[in-house]
Amino acid sequence: MQTLGLSNSTPRTDGRLKSLLWPAIHNNVDLDSVTTQGFWLCSFVGTVTLIFSFLNGAGLTAAIGCFEAVFYFLAGIGVRMQSRIAAAGAFTAYLLGGAVLQKYTHQGFSIPRLIFLALLLSNVRGIWLSATWKAAESGPPIVKLSETWRDKLSDQLPAFLWPKVRIFFYIVAAVEIVILLLELFPITPATSGLSA
C-alpha cells in the first residue's frame, strides 16, 4: 500500500488533543486531518442547527434553520477543499451566532460553543498555514479514498460539489454574516431632534 502511495506513510505530527485544538501543519497529512475534521464539524453544526430550528417552531424559524444548515454544509465542503474564505466564514458566522445568542439569551458562549470555536479556528489556521507552502515542501498530495460512505461523503463529494457551488457559497456566506451583524447591531431609524 505504501509503495503505491495509497496509505499515509507520514504519521500525524501531533497528539490527538493538540491536533484537534491547535495542530501543527507540517505536511499534507496534517492538513488532510484538519480539513476532514472541519468538514465533519461544519456538517455537525449544520445538522444540529437544522434539528433545533424545527424543534423550536415552524415557519420563519425553520426557514432560517434550513438556510444556516445549507451555509454550514457548504462551508464544510469549502473547508475540505482548503478554501480560506470558507474556513474564515464558518468561524466568523459561528462566533457572531454566539454573540447574538449572548445578547438575547445570555447563553451564547457555552463550553461546547467555545470548543467548536477553537476547532473552527484550527481549520482557519491550518488552511492559512498551508497556503504558504511551496509544492515541493508539502510532499505528495493525499489520495482521496472512496471505499466507505464516510470516504465518499468527506473526500469525493466535496471534490465534486465545490467547483459547482463555490460562488453560491460566497453569496450565502455574505448573507449569513450580514444577517448576524444586523441582529447584533440593529439599524434603528434616526430620531429627529425636532419634536412637535
N, CA, C and O of each residue as an XYZ file, in Angstrom:
784
protein
N       0.821     -1.192      0.000
C       0.000      0.000      0.000
C       0.869      1.261      0.000
O       0.577      2.216     -0.720
N       1.945      1.267      0.812
C       2.797      2.442      0.844
C       3.545      2.620     -0.468
O       3.783      3.748     -0.901
N       3.914      1.516     -1.103
C       4.621      1.591     -2.374
C       3.745      2.240     -3.439
O       4.236      3.004     -4.269
N       2.458      1.940     -3.415
C       1.526      2.515     -4.378
C       1.114      3.934     -4.020
O       0.478      4.619     -4.821
N       1.481      4.384     -2.801
C       1.093      5.721     -2.366
C      -0.341      5.806     -1.905
O      -0.926      6.888     -1.884
N      -0.921      4.662     -1.529
C      -2.328      4.648     -1.119
C      -2.515      4.755      0.377
O      -3.646      4.929      0.830
N      -1.469      4.659      1.157
C      -1.611      4.812      2.598
C      -0.789      5.998      3.053
O       0.119      6.455      2.359
N      -1.123      6.477      4.217
C      -0.391      7.607      4.762
C       0.924      7.113      5.331
O       0.959      6.554      6.427
N       2.003      7.315      4.597
C       3.297      6.866      5.073
C       3.881      7.838      6.085
O       4.798      7.488      6.828
N       3.353      9.062      6.118
C       3.810     10.049      7.077
C       2.783     10.153      8.188
O       1.644     10.545      7.933
N       3.156      9.809      9.422
C       2.189      9.905     10.501
C       1.920     11.355     10.873
O       2.722     12.243     10.582
N       0.768     11.587     11.527
C       0.477     12.922     12.015
C       1.542     13.321     13.017
O       2.083     12.474     13.729
N       1.843     14.610     13.074
C       2.955     15.072     13.900
C       2.537     15.447     15.310
O       3.408     15.747     16.127
N       1.243     15.447     15.643
C       0.780     15.868     16.959
C      -0.009     14.774     17.641
O      -0.423     13.798     17.015
N      -0.212     14.955     18.955
C      -1.130     14.099     19.685
C      -2.555     14.459     19.325
O      -2.792     15.476     18.673
N      -3.513     13.636     19.742
C      -4.909     13.829     19.335
C      -5.498     15.144     19.844
O      -6.139     15.860     19.075
N      -5.296     15.480     21.123
C      -5.889     16.701     21.668
C      -5.286     17.936     21.009
O      -6.013     18.854     20.629
N      -3.975     17.964     20.875
C      -3.327     19.103     20.233
C      -3.724     19.184     18.763
O      -3.912     20.281     18.236
N      -3.856     18.037     18.093
C      -4.239     18.072     16.682
C      -5.674     18.543     16.505
O      -6.029     19.046     15.439
N      -6.503     18.390     17.530
C      -7.870     18.903     17.458
C      -7.914     20.412     17.663
O      -8.543     21.130     16.886
N      -7.246     20.892     18.712
C      -7.415     22.281     19.112
C      -6.392     23.251     18.508
O      -6.736     24.398     18.223
N      -5.163     22.821     18.312
C      -4.160     23.720     17.753
C      -3.093     22.896     17.041
O      -1.973     22.769     17.536
N      -3.431     22.338     15.888
C      -2.496     21.416     15.237
C      -1.312     22.128     14.596
O      -1.398     23.274     14.156
N      -0.223     21.407     14.566
C       0.912     21.853     13.756
C       0.655     21.346     12.346
O       0.321     20.177     12.153
N       0.807     22.203     11.386
C       0.540     21.827      9.998
C       1.888     21.810      9.281
O       2.365     22.838      8.801
N       2.492     20.624      9.219
C       3.812     20.498      8.612
C       3.776     19.830      7.245
O       4.702     19.990      6.450
N       2.706     19.078      6.967
C       2.662     18.329      5.713
C       1.212     18.116      5.292
O       0.283     18.547      5.976
N       1.035     17.455      4.175
C      -0.310     17.225      3.644
C      -1.149     16.317      4.531
O      -2.375     16.432      4.535
N      -0.524     15.421      5.280
C      -1.275     14.540      6.181
C      -1.917     15.364      7.291
O      -3.082     15.157      7.628
N      -1.153     16.300      7.858
C      -1.710     17.178      8.891
C      -2.856     18.012      8.332
O      -3.902     18.147      8.966
N      -2.655     18.567      7.148
C      -3.691     19.389      6.527
C      -4.929     18.567      6.200
O      -6.051     19.029      6.406
N      -4.737     17.361      5.696
C      -5.865     16.486      5.388
C      -6.660     16.169      6.644
O      -7.890     16.140      6.613
N      -5.970     15.933      7.741
C      -6.644     15.646      9.009
C      -7.464     16.837      9.483
O      -8.600     16.672      9.929
N      -6.896     18.033      9.389
C      -7.599     19.242      9.835
C      -8.796     19.538      8.948
O      -9.864     19.881      9.454
N      -8.640     19.412      7.634
C      -9.769     19.733      6.758
C     -10.879     18.685      6.845
O     -12.056     19.014      6.694
N     -10.511     17.430      7.086
C     -11.542     16.409      7.302
C     -12.308     16.712      8.576
O     -13.537     16.644      8.599
N     -11.584     17.047      9.637
C     -12.211     17.435     10.900
C     -13.131     18.633     10.695
O     -14.232     18.673     11.245
N     -12.683     19.614      9.904
C     -13.504     20.796      9.635
C     -14.768     20.464      8.868
O     -15.828     21.024      9.146
N     -14.668     19.553      7.899
C     -15.853     19.141      7.152
C     -16.887     18.522      8.084
O     -18.062     18.888      8.045
N     -16.446     17.578      8.927
C     -17.392     16.905      9.823
C     -17.940     17.865     10.873
O     -19.110     17.766     11.241
N     -17.127     18.781     11.355
C     -17.592     19.747     12.352
C     -18.659     20.665     11.760
O     -19.704     20.879     12.373
N     -18.397     21.208     10.570
C     -19.390     22.083      9.935
C     -20.674     21.320      9.611
O     -21.771     21.857      9.762
N     -20.539     20.077      9.168
C     -21.727     19.260      8.898
C     -22.523     19.011     10.166
O     -23.754     19.044     10.144
N     -21.832     18.762     11.272
C     -22.494     18.541     12.558
C     -23.223     19.802     13.017
O     -24.374     19.735     13.449
N     -22.553     20.951     12.922
C     -23.174     22.218     13.334
C     -24.409     22.501     12.480
O     -25.440     22.923     13.004
N     -24.313     22.275     11.177
C     -25.463     22.482     10.305
C     -26.620     21.561     10.634
O     -27.775     21.986     10.617
N     -26.323     20.296     10.936
C     -27.373     19.330     11.279
C     -28.049     19.694     12.588
O     -29.276     19.661     12.687
N     -27.253     20.042     13.597
C     -27.816     20.419     14.900
C     -28.643     21.692     14.771
O     -29.708     21.802     15.377
N     -28.166     22.645     13.993
C     -28.919     23.878     13.772
C     -30.264     23.579     13.120
O     -31.290     24.132     13.516
N     -30.254     22.713     12.134
C     -31.497     22.350     11.448
C     -32.472     21.658     12.396
O     -33.660     21.978     12.403
N     -31.985     20.723     13.184
C     -32.850     19.995     14.117
C     -33.460     20.941     15.139
O     -34.667     20.895     15.377
N     -32.647     21.799     15.748
C     -33.168     22.710     16.762
C     -34.114     23.746     16.180
O     -35.053     24.166     16.856
N     -33.891     24.163     14.953
C     -34.807     25.135     14.362
C     -36.184     24.525     14.121
O     -37.196     25.209     14.272
N     -36.236     23.241     13.746
C     -37.530     22.590     13.562
C     -38.191     22.270     14.893
O     -39.418     22.270     14.989
N     -37.393     21.997     15.921
C     -37.959     21.736     17.240
C     -38.498     23.005     17.888
O     -39.449     22.951     18.668
N     -37.889     24.157     17.565
C     -38.307     25.420     18.170
C     -39.497     26.051     17.475
O     -40.072     27.001     18.007
N     -39.881     25.572     16.333
C     -41.047     26.136     15.673
C     -40.976     25.979     14.175
O     -39.948     25.611     13.608
N     -42.089     26.267     13.557
C     -42.178     26.173     12.104
C     -42.127     27.582     11.521
O     -41.945     28.565     12.240
N     -42.286     27.652     10.241
C     -42.340     28.951      9.580
C     -40.973     29.575      9.410
O     -40.054     28.954      8.877
N     -40.846     30.815      9.869
C     -39.626     31.578      9.683
C     -38.432     30.937     10.399
O     -37.322     30.927      9.867
N     -38.656     30.405     11.595
C     -37.572     29.766     12.348
C     -37.026     28.571     11.590
O     -35.811     28.386     11.513
N     -37.905     27.762     11.034
C     -37.462     26.596     10.264
C     -36.747     27.021      8.985
O     -35.766     26.392      8.586
N     -37.229     28.082      8.338
C     -36.584     28.566      7.115
C     -35.178     29.086      7.411
O     -34.243     28.829      6.654
N     -35.035     29.814      8.510
C     -33.716     30.313      8.906
C     -32.798     29.141      9.237
O     -31.619     29.152      8.884
N     -33.338     28.133      9.913
C     -32.547     26.940     10.234
C     -32.081     26.212      8.986
O     -30.947     25.737      8.929
N     -32.957     26.121      7.974
C     -32.566     25.489      6.704
C     -31.460     26.289      6.016
O     -30.503     25.717      5.494
N     -31.598     27.602      6.021
C     -30.579     28.459      5.410
C     -29.229     28.277      6.105
O     -28.202     28.127      5.442
N     -29.230     28.291      7.443
C     -27.983     28.122      8.181
C     -27.395     26.723      7.997
O     -26.176     26.565      7.934
N     -28.260     25.710      7.909
C     -27.770     24.347      7.679
C     -27.072     24.258      6.319
O     -26.016     23.637      6.203
N     -27.661     24.878      5.294
C     -27.036     24.900      3.968
C     -25.697     25.647      4.045
O     -24.700     25.204      3.475
N     -25.685     26.782      4.755
C     -24.448     27.544      4.894
C     -23.340     26.699      5.518
O     -22.231     26.639      4.988
N     -23.635     26.049      6.637
C     -22.592     25.274      7.317
C     -22.170     24.046      6.506
O     -20.995     23.678      6.512
N     -23.100     23.419      5.821
C     -22.724     22.271      4.992
C     -21.806     22.708      3.853
O     -20.793     22.063      3.582
N     -22.166     23.811      3.185
C     -21.311     24.317      2.108
C     -19.974     24.815      2.648
O     -18.946     24.675      1.986
N     -19.981     25.394      3.845
C     -18.720     25.812      4.468
C     -17.838     24.598      4.741
O     -16.623     24.655      4.554
N     -18.447     23.507      5.183
C     -17.683     22.275      5.405
C     -17.070     21.747      4.122
O     -15.932     21.279      4.119
N     -17.815     21.821      3.042
C     -17.276     21.407      1.743
C     -16.103     22.307      1.356
O     -15.079     21.831      0.866
N     -16.261     23.601      1.579
C     -15.171     24.529      1.278
C     -13.949     24.301      2.139
O     -12.821     24.361      1.649
N     -14.162     24.043      3.412
C     -13.038     23.753      4.312
C     -12.318     22.500      3.843
O     -11.088     22.452      3.828
N     -13.078     21.498      3.464
C     -12.465     20.246      2.993
C     -11.634     20.484      1.740
O     -10.629     19.810      1.515
N     -12.062     21.454      0.918
C     -11.326     21.777     -0.302
C     -10.289     22.877     -0.060
O      -9.766     23.452     -1.015
N      -9.995     23.169      1.190
C      -8.941     24.088      1.628
C      -9.205     25.532      1.233
O      -8.278     26.266      0.891
N     -10.473     25.942      1.281
C     -10.831     27.323      0.982
C     -10.658     28.176      2.236
O     -11.287     27.925      3.264
N      -9.795     29.189      2.132
C      -9.598     30.091      3.269
C     -10.866     30.889      3.562
O     -11.173     31.164      4.721
N     -11.597     31.259      2.520
C     -12.827     32.029      2.715
C     -13.874     31.183      3.432
O     -14.567     31.683      4.318
N     -13.998     29.919      3.066
C     -14.975     29.044      3.727
C     -14.611     28.831      5.193
O     -15.488     28.864      6.057
N     -13.341     28.616      5.480
C     -12.916     28.406      6.867
C     -13.154     29.661      7.704
O     -13.683     29.585      8.813
N     -12.761     30.809      7.169
C     -12.959     32.066      7.892
C     -14.446     32.394      8.025
O     -14.875     32.910      9.057
N     -15.231     32.100      6.991
C     -16.671     32.359      7.046
C     -17.370     31.513      8.088
O     -18.225     32.013      8.819
N     -17.019     30.227      8.169
C     -17.635     29.354      9.175
C     -17.280     29.817     10.581
O     -18.145     29.865     11.456
N     -16.013     30.158     10.803
C     -15.595     30.633     12.124
C     -16.296     31.944     12.480
O     -16.803     32.099     13.591
N     -16.322     32.882     11.540
C     -16.940     34.190     11.792
C     -18.427     34.051     12.074
O     -18.939     34.665     13.011
N     -19.124     33.253     11.277
C     -20.563     33.083     11.479
C     -20.858     32.408     12.815
O     -21.812     32.776     13.501
N     -20.046     31.426     13.186
C     -20.290     30.740     14.462
C     -19.990     31.664     15.635
O     -20.694     31.628     16.645
N     -18.951     32.495     15.516
C     -18.630     33.474     16.557
C     -19.733     34.519     16.669
O     -20.167     34.845     17.774
N     -20.188     35.043     15.543
C     -21.264     36.035     15.563
C     -22.569     35.432     16.072
O     -23.326     36.094     16.782
N     -22.834     34.167     15.709
C     -24.024     33.493     16.232
C     -23.986     33.387     17.753
O     -25.005     33.566     18.421
N     -22.807     33.094     18.294
C     -22.653     33.055     19.744
C     -22.871     34.419     20.372
O     -23.474     34.529     21.440
N     -22.373     35.472     19.703
C     -22.561     36.828     20.219
C     -24.036     37.228     20.198
O     -24.516     37.885     21.122
N     -24.753     36.832     19.147
C     -26.194     37.124     19.081
C     -26.932     36.392     20.197
O     -27.779     36.976     20.873
N     -26.612     35.113     20.391
C     -27.240     34.362     21.480
C     -26.910     34.972     22.829
O     -27.769     35.030     23.709
N     -25.683     35.427     23.005
C     -25.293     36.048     24.263
C     -26.087     37.333     24.501
O     -26.501     37.622     25.623
N     -26.290     38.090     23.438
C     -27.018     39.354     23.562
C     -28.464     39.132     23.978
O     -28.988     39.865     24.816
N     -29.118     38.119     23.395
C     -30.543     37.940     23.634
C     -30.884     36.931     24.717
O     -31.923     37.059     25.365
N     -30.036     35.929     24.932
C     -30.360     34.892     25.926
C     -29.335     34.781     27.052
O     -29.566     34.077     28.034
N     -28.218     35.466     26.916
C     -27.113     35.399     27.895
C     -26.553     33.989     28.037
O     -26.003     33.643     29.082
N     -26.689     33.180     27.000
C     -26.160     31.813     26.999
C     -25.441     31.514     25.684
O     -25.514     30.397     25.171
N     -24.755     32.506     25.150
C     -24.165     32.350     23.832
C     -22.840     31.630     23.788
O     -22.509     31.014     22.775
N     -22.076     31.690     24.855
C     -20.742     31.106     24.826
C     -20.610     30.019     25.874
O     -19.913     30.171     26.878
N     -21.298     28.915     25.614
C     -21.208     27.750     26.488
C     -19.898     27.019     26.209
O     -19.190     27.345     25.256
N     -19.583     26.041     27.033
C     -18.357     25.256     26.850
C     -18.340     24.563     25.483
O     -17.320     24.630     24.798
N     -19.430     23.895     25.053
C     -19.389     23.293     23.714
C     -19.150     24.313     22.594
O     -18.408     24.036     21.652
N     -19.773     25.484     22.694
C     -19.569     26.503     21.653
C     -18.122     26.971     21.641
O     -17.557     27.177     20.568
N     -17.511     27.143     22.802
C     -16.106     27.555     22.854
C     -15.192     26.487     22.257
O     -14.218     26.813     21.578
N     -15.502     25.220     22.506
C     -14.709     24.127     21.922
C     -14.872     24.124     20.407
O     -13.890     23.983     19.678
N     -16.114     24.280     19.927
C     -16.339     24.315     18.476
C     -15.644     25.523     17.841
O     -15.106     25.424     16.738
N     -15.658     26.664     18.543
C     -14.944     27.837     18.030
C     -13.453     27.557     17.914
O     -12.822     27.948     16.933
N     -12.882     26.878     18.915
C     -11.456     26.534     18.858
C     -11.178     25.588     17.690
O     -10.157     25.718     17.014
N     -12.080     24.642     17.451
C     -11.900     23.718     16.332
C     -12.014     24.439     14.991
O     -11.240     24.174     14.071
N     -12.973     25.344     14.884
C     -13.120     26.116     13.650
C     -11.917     27.038     13.429
O     -11.486     27.245     12.294
N     -11.381     27.587     14.517
C     -10.183     28.422     14.397
C      -8.982     27.596     13.948
O      -8.139     28.083     13.194
N      -8.902     26.349     14.408
C      -7.791     25.499     13.965
C      -7.893     25.213     12.464
O      -6.871     25.052     11.798
N      -9.108     25.148     11.929
C      -9.277     24.991     10.473
C      -8.749     26.219      9.736
O      -8.026     26.098      8.748
N      -9.117     27.395     10.226
C      -8.651     28.632      9.601
C      -7.126     28.673      9.621
O      -6.486     28.951      8.607
N      -6.563     28.394     10.777
C      -5.108     28.437     10.931
C      -4.412     27.425     10.011
O      -3.433     27.756      9.342
N      -4.925     26.202      9.985
C      -4.304     25.171      9.168
C      -4.325     25.497      7.689
O      -3.331     25.306      6.988
N      -5.454     25.988      7.216
C      -5.571     26.315      5.800
C      -4.702     27.514      5.448
O      -4.088     27.539      4.382
N      -4.642     28.513      6.336
C      -3.783     29.672      6.072
C      -2.314     29.272      6.073
O      -1.543     29.752      5.242
N      -1.917     28.393      7.002
C      -0.521     27.949      7.026
C      -0.163     27.177      5.756
O       0.927     27.346      5.209
N      -1.074     26.341      5.296
C      -0.780     25.534      4.106
C      -0.681     26.383      2.854
O      -0.039     25.975      1.886
N      -1.295     27.547      2.847
C      -1.243     28.412      1.670
C       0.154     28.984      1.453
O       0.463     29.448      0.356
N       1.002     28.960      2.478
C       2.350     29.499      2.351
C       3.356     28.461      1.874
O       4.509     28.798      1.606
N       2.933     27.199      1.763
C       3.843     26.143      1.343
C       4.181     26.262     -0.127
O       3.394     26.757     -0.933
N       5.348     25.804     -0.444
C       5.684     25.564     -1.842
C       5.317     24.119     -2.121
O       5.340     23.295     -1.206
N       4.985     23.795     -3.335
C       4.504     22.452     -3.674
C       5.510     21.372     -3.268
O       5.105     20.307     -2.802
N       6.794     21.621     -3.434
C       7.793     20.604     -3.109
C       7.927     20.395     -1.606
O       8.287     19.303     -1.168
N       7.641     21.424     -0.806
C       7.806     21.319      0.641
C       6.713     20.490      1.292
O       6.963     19.859      2.319
N       5.524     20.468      0.739
C       4.390     19.833      1.405
C       4.310     18.337      1.149
O       3.563     17.642      1.837
N       5.042     17.831      0.201
C       5.006     16.400     -0.079
C       3.956     16.070     -1.123
O       3.279     16.960     -1.637
N       3.823     14.777     -1.439
C       2.856     14.380     -2.460
C       1.424     14.585     -1.956
O       1.178     14.535     -0.751
N       0.486     14.814     -2.866
C      -0.902     15.003     -2.441
C      -1.485     13.716     -1.868
O      -1.066     12.612     -2.218
N      -2.454     13.883     -0.986
C      -3.138     12.750     -0.368
C      -4.097     12.148     -1.391
O      -4.811     12.872     -2.085
N      -4.106     10.829     -1.478
C      -5.035     10.138     -2.367
C      -6.394     10.089     -1.671
O      -6.507      9.599     -0.547
N      -7.416     10.597     -2.342
C      -8.764     10.603     -1.775
C      -9.388      9.229     -1.957
O      -9.432      8.694     -3.065
N      -9.868      8.665     -0.856
C     -10.433      7.323     -0.886
C     -11.926      7.369     -1.171
O     -12.577      8.397     -0.983
N     -12.461      6.235     -1.628
C     -13.901      6.128     -1.855
C     -14.396      4.737     -1.477
O     -15.289      4.193     -2.127
N     -13.815      4.165     -0.428
C     -14.183      2.807     -0.044
C     -15.446      2.754      0.814
O     -16.296      1.890      0.599
N     -15.584      3.653      1.773
C     -16.737      3.635      2.678
C     -17.619      4.844      2.379
O     -17.231      5.727      1.614
N     -18.804      4.881      2.984
C     -19.700      6.018      2.787
C     -19.087      7.282      3.380
O     -19.308      8.378      2.865
N     -18.310      7.137      4.468
C     -17.648      8.305      5.064
C     -16.601      8.867      4.113
O     -16.463     10.083      3.982
N     -15.858      7.972      3.445
C     -14.874      8.427      2.462
C     -15.562      9.158      1.316
O     -15.099     10.208      0.871
N     -16.661      8.597      0.848
C     -17.368      9.225     -0.264
C     -17.932     10.581      0.143
O     -17.912     11.527     -0.645
N     -18.431     10.675      1.365
C     -19.018     11.926      1.830
C     -17.959     12.990      2.110
O     -18.145     14.152      1.748
N     -16.857     12.613      2.744
C     -15.860     13.619      3.132
C     -14.752     13.817      2.105
O     -14.055     14.831      2.160
N     -14.564     12.896      1.181
C     -13.493     13.038      0.197
C     -14.019     13.282     -1.214
O     -13.569     14.205     -1.893
N     -14.957     12.471     -1.654
C     -15.421     12.550     -3.034
C     -16.457     13.657     -3.254
O     -16.380     14.384     -4.245
N     -17.424     13.792     -2.342
C     -18.480     14.794     -2.508
C     -17.941     16.225     -2.547
O     -18.332     16.983     -3.435
N     -17.057     16.631     -1.620
C     -16.527     17.993     -1.718
C     -15.789     18.268     -3.027
O     -15.938     19.340     -3.614
N     -14.997     17.304     -3.480
C     -14.265     17.496     -4.733
C     -15.224     17.642     -5.917
O     -14.934     18.373     -6.863
N     -16.354     16.953     -5.866
C     -17.351     17.038     -6.935
C     -18.154     18.335     -6.856
O     -18.375     18.988     -7.876
N     -18.597     18.719     -5.636
C     -19.509     19.852     -5.484
C     -18.834     21.221     -5.464
O     -19.380     22.180     -6.010
N     -17.666     21.331     -4.848
C     -17.092     22.659     -4.604
C     -16.942     23.517     -5.865
O     -17.283     24.698     -5.816
N     -16.457     22.993     -6.978
C     -16.379     23.859     -8.164
C     -17.741     24.357     -8.638
O     -17.830     25.420     -9.252
N     -18.791     23.606     -8.362
C     -20.137     23.974     -8.815
C     -20.848     24.933     -7.862
O     -21.696     25.713     -8.294
N     -20.506     24.883     -6.554
C     -21.250     25.669     -5.560
C     -20.420     26.767     -4.914
O     -20.905     27.455     -4.016
N     -19.192     26.942     -5.348
C     -18.301     27.904     -4.685
C     -18.868     29.320     -4.719
O     -18.915     29.978     -3.680
N     -19.294     29.801     -5.866
C     -19.839     31.161     -5.971
C     -21.127     31.274     -5.160
O     -21.339     32.272     -4.471
N     -21.984     30.265     -5.235
C     -23.214     30.259     -4.437
C     -22.882     30.330     -2.946
O     -23.556     31.036     -2.196
N     -21.850     29.603     -2.513
C     -21.449     29.657     -1.106
C     -21.027     31.065     -0.717
O     -21.395     31.536      0.359
N     -20.268     31.745     -1.559
C     -19.824     33.102     -1.226
C     -21.027     34.019     -1.000
O     -21.010     34.855     -0.097
N     -22.059     33.865     -1.811
C     -23.267     34.679     -1.651
C     -23.977     34.319     -0.344
O     -24.361     35.200      0.425
N     -24.146     33.022     -0.102
C     -24.808     32.567      1.126
C     -24.022     33.023      2.357
O     -24.615     33.450      3.348
N     -22.699     32.936      2.298
C     -21.865     33.349      3.434
C     -22.012     34.843      3.701
O     -22.121     35.261      4.854
N     -22.014     35.648      2.642
C     -22.172     37.090      2.824
C     -23.526     37.411      3.450
O     -23.613     38.239      4.357
N     -24.584     36.754      2.964
C     -25.920     36.988      3.521
C     -25.966     36.550      4.990
O     -26.512     37.265      5.829
N     -25.403     35.394      5.301
C     -25.397     34.889      6.679
C     -24.691     35.863      7.620
O     -25.204     36.173      8.695
N     -23.540     36.335      7.225
C     -22.773     37.225      8.103
C     -23.460     38.579      8.239
O     -23.470     39.157      9.326
N     -24.032     39.090      7.160
C     -24.753     40.369      7.233
C     -25.967     40.237      8.147
O     -26.231     41.132      8.950
N     -26.709     39.134      8.038
C     -27.881     38.927      8.901
C     -27.454     38.874     10.368
O     -28.094     39.484     11.226
N     -26.380     38.150     10.653
C     -25.909     38.062     12.038
C     -25.444     39.419     12.554
O     -25.698     39.763     13.709
N     -24.771     40.184     11.720
C     -24.347     41.522     12.136
C     -25.542     42.438     12.382
O     -25.528     43.245     13.312
N     -26.578     42.314     11.546
C     -27.776     43.126     11.751
C     -28.522     42.720     13.019
O     -29.114     43.567     13.687
N     -28.497     41.432     13.354
C     -29.104     41.011     14.610
C     -28.298     41.500     15.802
O     -28.857     41.815     16.852
N     -27.004     41.561     15.638
C     -26.142     42.001     16.727
C     -26.171     43.515     16.887
O     -26.202     44.031     18.005
N     -26.162     44.214     15.770
C     -26.183     45.683     15.775
C     -27.347     46.159     14.913
O     -27.142     46.552     13.764
N     -28.566     46.129     15.452
C     -29.732     46.509     14.649
C     -29.670     47.971     14.226
O     -29.207     48.842     14.963
N     -30.148     48.202     13.026
C     -30.201     49.571     12.500
C     -31.526     50.167     12.943
O     -32.596     49.659     12.608
N     -31.439     51.234     13.688
C     -32.662     51.906     14.135
C     -32.782     53.206     13.367
O     -31.777     53.853     13.073
N     -34.004     53.591     13.042
C     -34.163     54.867     12.321
C     -33.691     56.013     13.185
O     -33.919     56.034     14.395
N     -33.036     56.959     12.558
C     -32.539     58.133     13.286
C     -33.724     58.957     13.755
O     -34.662     59.213     13.001
N     -33.666     59.356     14.980
C     -34.753     60.206     15.515
C     -34.412     61.664     15.260
O     -33.261     62.089     15.364
N     -35.407     62.384     14.936
C     -35.227     63.799     14.619
C     -35.064     64.589     15.911
O     -35.679     64.257     16.925
N     -34.261     65.604     15.880
C     -34.055     66.456     17.051
C     -35.231     67.399     17.266
O     -35.342     68.037     18.313
N     -36.100     67.482     16.278
C     -37.264     68.369     16.391
C     -38.435     67.590     16.948
O     -38.734     66.489     16.484
N     -39.075     68.136     17.908
C     -40.267     67.487     18.448
C     -41.441     68.439     18.304
O     -41.288     69.658     18.391
N     -42.606     67.869     18.083
C     -43.784     68.715     17.863
C     -44.388     69.131     19.146
O     -45.389     69.848     19.154
